[in-house]
């Protein structure tokens, strides 16, 4: 890139272009990786959904429930757990470029009808 820039700069000077500014091609603008999770307790279960946008696909999604990692749920956008009382769910999303986003929420499961 530096060699190419110097060559183009020399050509601009040789052509008599005063005050020429050489601008390299700008890389594609990467969008920011974003993620969200929504969890709903129904009776003795917690139902959670993850959504991911931006960043660079493909994505990996890791699920944690009450600080325990569940590898069997890797890369799923919808999961459910049995639960009681207060529970914390967390997703860690990583994109192909190495960007990472973590989202968590705490909900209370109760028995009976929703």
C-alpha positions in Angstrom: 0.0 0.0 0.0 2.8 2.4 0.9 4.6 1.6 -2.3 1.5 2.1 -4.4 0.8 5.4 -2.6 4.3 6.7 -3.3 4.0 5.7 -7.0 0.6 7.5 -7.3 2.1 10.5 -5.5 5.0 10.6 -8.0 2.5 10.4 -10.9 0.5 13.2 -9.5 3.6 15.4 -9.2 4.9 14.4 -12.6 1.5 15.3 -14.1 1.8 18.8 -12.5 -1.2 18.4 -10.2 -0.5 20.9 -7.5 -2.0 20.2 -4.1 -3.2 16.7 -5.1 -4.4 14.6 -2.2 -4.4 10.9 -2.6 -7.0 9.0 -0.7 -7.0 5.3 -0.5 -10.1 3.3 -0.9 -12.0 3.2 2.3 -12.7 -0.2 3.8 -16.4 -1.3 4.0 -17.9 0.2 7.0 -18.5 -2.6 9.6 -21.7 -2.4 11.4 -21.8 -2.7 15.1 -22.6 -6.1 16.5 -25.8 -6.0 18.6 -27.7 -8.7 20.5 -30.7 -8.9 22.7 -32.4 -11.6 24.7 -36.0 -11.8 25.8 -37.0 -14.2 28.6 -40.4 -15.1 29.8 -41.2 -17.3 32.8 -44.3 -19.5 32.4 -45.1 -21.8 35.3 -41.9 -23.7 36.2 -40.1 -22.9 32.9 -38.1 -20.0 31.5 -38.3 -19.5 27.7 -35.6 -17.3 26.2 -35.0 -16.0 22.7 -31.9 -14.3 21.3 -31.6 -12.0 18.4 -28.4 -10.8 16.7 -27.7 -8.2 14.1 -24.8 -6.2 12.6 -21.2 -7.4 13.0 -19.8 -10.0 10.7 -21.7 -13.3 10.2 -21.5 -16.1 11.1 -22.2 -15.7 14.8 -21.7 -17.9 17.8 -24.2 -17.8 20.7 -23.4 -19.2 24.1 -26.1 -19.5 26.8 -25.6 -19.3 30.6 -28.3 -19.9 33.1 -27.6 -19.0 36.8 -23.9 -18.6 35.8 -23.7 -22.2 34.4 -22.7 -22.6 30.8 -24.9 -24.9 28.7 -22.9 -26.0 25.6 -25.8 -28.1 24.3 -27.6 -24.8 23.6 -24.7 -23.3 21.5 -25.9 -21.3 18.5 -29.6 -21.7 19.3 -31.8 -18.6 19.2 -34.5 -20.1 21.3 -34.0 -22.2 24.5 -36.0 -23.1 27.7 -35.1 -24.2 31.2 -36.9 -25.6 34.2 -36.8 -23.0 37.0 -38.0 -21.8 40.3 -37.5 -18.5 42.1 -35.2 -15.8 40.7 -33.1 -16.8 37.7 -30.5 -15.1 35.5 -30.0 -16.0 31.9 -27.1 -14.6 29.8 -26.0 -14.8 26.2 -22.5 -14.2 24.9 -22.5 -13.5 21.1 -19.3 -13.5 19.1 -19.1 -12.6 15.4 -16.6 -13.8 12.8 -14.5 -10.7 13.3 -14.1 -11.4 17.0 -16.6 -8.8 18.2 -18.4 -9.8 21.4 -21.6 -8.7 23.1 -23.0 -10.0 26.4 -26.6 -9.6 27.5 -28.3 -10.8 30.6 -31.6 -10.6 32.4 -33.0 -11.8 35.7 -36.6 -13.0 35.9 -38.6 -14.8 38.6 -40.3 -18.2 37.9 -43.5 -19.0 39.7 -45.8 -22.0 39.6 -49.3 -21.8 38.4 -51.0 -20.3 35.4 -49.2 -17.4 33.6 
